[in-house]
Amino acid sequence: MNEQSPIPCMCGDSECTSCGVDQGTKTEDVKTEKRYIVHSARISENTDVFSDILLLYAPQNSSIVDMTFGRGMFWKRVNRADIKRTTCDIAYGTPDLKCDFRSIPLPSDSIHVAVLDPPYATTKSETHTGGKCAGDFAYGLAGGTESKTRSSHDENVQLYLDGAKEARRLLKKGGFLVLKTQDDATFWKHTLLMNIEGFVCEDLFIVVNPRPPIWDPRWKVQHHARKNHSYFLVLRKL
C-alpha cells in the first residue's frame, strides 16, 4: 500500500508554520494565494480575523473607510498596498478624518467596504480608557454625570444603527459593512444587528479571546456563562 501524504494543516493561524508552507500566507498578494483556508470561528486576535475578512470581501483596489479607526489595531496584520483606505475617528490619534462616524464627510455611493466598531462595552467614567474605542462620552451617550455613567442597551443599539445608516450611504450597491460587536450577558445583540434594514448578512465570524475573561472577586455567584467571544458581521448593501 502506498504511504498517504499527511493531511495539510488548516488551522488558519497566520503564525502557524504548517499553514504558511501548505496553504500560502495572508501577506502574499491575493492573486498568488495558494490554499489558505478562512474559517468562521477561531481562538485568535481581532487582527488575524480582520485580515481574513479582507481576503474574502475586499477585492483588489478596494476603497475602504474605517469609520472608527481608533489606534488602528484591526490593521496590524493587513499587508495590502492595493487598498485605498480612509480612516475616521472622533477621539483618538490622527485619522484622515477627525469626525463622528454618524456623519462622515465623504460622497455617497463611493466606498467598497466600510468598517464599524463602535463602543459596545460601555465605560464607567470619562477618564476610563481601557477596553473599547472612545467610550460613550465621545458620542454623548453617558452624559458625563454621576447619575448616568453607562449607556442603555437601547442607546448602544441605536449607535450601531446610526453608524450602519451612514455606512449604507457611503457604500456602493453590493458593498460590504464589516461590523464588530459583542453580546451582553443576556442581550443577544448580534442577532439584532444581523437584520439591519437595507442590508443582508453575508457572513459571521466568531473570535474567541485567547486570554481568560476578567473575573471580579466581588462576584459571588455566577448566573450566566462568561462571554469570552465576540463577532464580526459582514453585511452586504442591497
Buried (B, 14 or more C-beta within 10 A) or exposed (E): EEEEEEEEBBBBBBEBEEBBEBBBBBEEEBEEEEEBBBBEBBEBBBBBBBBBBBBBBBEEEBBBBBBBBBEBEBBEBBEBEEBEBBBBBBBBEEBBBEBBBBEBEBEEEBBBBBBBBBBBBBBEEBEBEEEBBBBBBBBEBBEEEEEEBBBEEEBBBEBBBBBBEBBBBBBBEEBBBBBBBBBBEEEEBBEBBBEBEBBEBEBBBBBEBEEEEEEEEEEEEEEEEEEBBBBBBBBBBE
